[in-house]
């Protein structure tokens, strides 16, 4: 009996102990020979081996192929989506267990996701993760992989999002992510100074009663610009001249400064008048200025303000590395949903969204219109229009199709050339007339991970994106920006206009 053990893919076999392979990989076999190999595999091994082999090939993850050195994320996502549609469970990758590619787990009859397929990781990092195993704890992992900079923060974020540490650290990926950011990226401030004030203003933390204090604070650097300098004062009665070369400086207020000065300051710092402008002493003004800023300084020194500021700083790091829900994390890092679809709680009935697999393969006409083709009267059907909602897994620029992962399975959506080009284009514009560099205003709506609604009708094995002038949906495609708790969605209906 021929027996063969699978390592990563159906094209990679090892000789079972004591039994020599009957086939050589250098030989070319007829389909009957391939069929015998497949039957042998399926008969002697649990079905998960066969499923894993099929997934490896369909995902383009067969590393024995010379032209398959880079991960095809779209193809991988489509293959996994179809495999899930057949009831096959693809498990999250685990840092101490996952192989480079897909790995069958006969004990649970599931397929373990491979580290190669993680978006943003790369083959070199995947090999490094495997070669340094096992990791005894998160501290051990940090010491060997993070502290040595083997893994960059953005790559570590992908590993956490993918669930690689759900056994080693915590089942809640949010906890692991928070610990990672606090340990390696975020350094909380122990106190706040005026150097932090710009950031505090960006975070919009200044209470309304301190807005005048901010204006007073900004008034100082404005009036003490070199262009307003009148004279440097040296006190001859003093024996020691300071390092700056003067004891005081005199500045002339312009009309803009005069208005603010007379409204909010006394004349204690005024040493002279020229025309309609005051000449003020920097030393005397600064003394009064500091007194007026005491309330602002006290607010900045409070523990509540410090906590607010540190929380905002932490949030900026979180938004950069970890923004989104767990399903969104999974799509970003794994290209498939392990927990649940992002749009699971969407009120589909409210938006006219259908289950593609329950639609008739032949479109149903709700009325007909007449056209004359070569002088011959033709009745053209107007097909019933419905909607699909899902996540874009892949796109084909040649066939003008996208692969859409709906709640019910993977669907191929076909567009006409003009439609596809419109929604697929990246919109950018040159903001600087003196530079050829362009700023991207909006990415394609068909990039992997985009959630959209598309209207049209089923035609055989595809969904044709289409709408008529009297269709209730004004746009063929709507981009879903957010899913709210009540099941409604925030959508973008038009592309960004330049």
Secondary structure as GFF3:
##gff-version 3
##sequence-region A 1 498
A	DSSP	beta_strand	4	6	.	.	.	ID=ss1
A	DSSP	beta_strand	13	15	.	.	.	ID=ss2
A	DSSP	alpha_helix	31	44	.	.	.	ID=ss3
A	DSSP	alpha_helix	47	58	.	.	.	ID=ss4
A	DSSP	alpha_helix	73	85	.	.	.	ID=ss5
A	DSSP	beta_strand	90	91	.	.	.	ID=ss6
A	DSSP	beta_strand	103	105	.	.	.	ID=ss7
A	DSSP	beta_strand	110	112	.	.	.	ID=ss8
A	DSSP	three_ten_helix	115	117	.	.	.	ID=ss9
A	DSSP	alpha_helix	123	131	.	.	.	ID=ss10
A	DSSP	alpha_helix	138	141	.	.	.	ID=ss11
A	DSSP	pi_helix	142	146	.	.	.	ID=ss12
A	DSSP	alpha_helix	153	161	.	.	.	ID=ss13
A	DSSP	alpha_helix	173	180	.	.	.	ID=ss14
A	DSSP	pi_helix	181	185	.	.	.	ID=ss15
A	DSSP	three_ten_helix	194	196	.	.	.	ID=ss16
A	DSSP	alpha_helix	197	202	.	.	.	ID=ss17
A	DSSP	three_ten_helix	208	210	.	.	.	ID=ss18
A	DSSP	alpha_helix	211	223	.	.	.	ID=ss19
A	DSSP	three_ten_helix	226	228	.	.	.	ID=ss20
A	DSSP	beta_strand	229	233	.	.	.	ID=ss21
A	DSSP	beta_strand	248	252	.	.	.	ID=ss22
A	DSSP	alpha_helix	255	264	.	.	.	ID=ss23
A	DSSP	beta_strand	270	274	.	.	.	ID=ss24
A	DSSP	beta_strand	277	281	.	.	.	ID=ss25
A	DSSP	alpha_helix	282	292	.	.	.	ID=ss26
A	DSSP	alpha_helix	294	301	.	.	.	ID=ss27
A	DSSP	alpha_helix	303	322	.	.	.	ID=ss28
A	DSSP	alpha_helix	326	334	.	.	.	ID=ss29
A	DSSP	alpha_helix	348	351	.	.	.	ID=ss30
A	DSSP	three_ten_helix	356	358	.	.	.	ID=ss31
A	DSSP	beta_strand	365	373	.	.	.	ID=ss32
A	DSSP	beta_strand	376	383	.	.	.	ID=ss33
A	DSSP	beta_strand	386	396	.	.	.	ID=ss34
A	DSSP	beta_strand	401	406	.	.	.	ID=ss35
A	DSSP	beta_strand	409	414	.	.	.	ID=ss36
A	DSSP	alpha_helix	417	424	.	.	.	ID=ss37
A	DSSP	beta_strand	427	429	.	.	.	ID=ss38
A	DSSP	beta_strand	439	442	.	.	.	ID=ss39
A	DSSP	beta_strand	451	459	.	.	.	ID=ss40
A	DSSP	beta_strand	462	465	.	.	.	ID=ss41
A	DSSP	beta_strand	477	483	.	.	.	ID=ss42
A	DSSP	beta_strand	489	492	.	.	.	ID=ss43
###
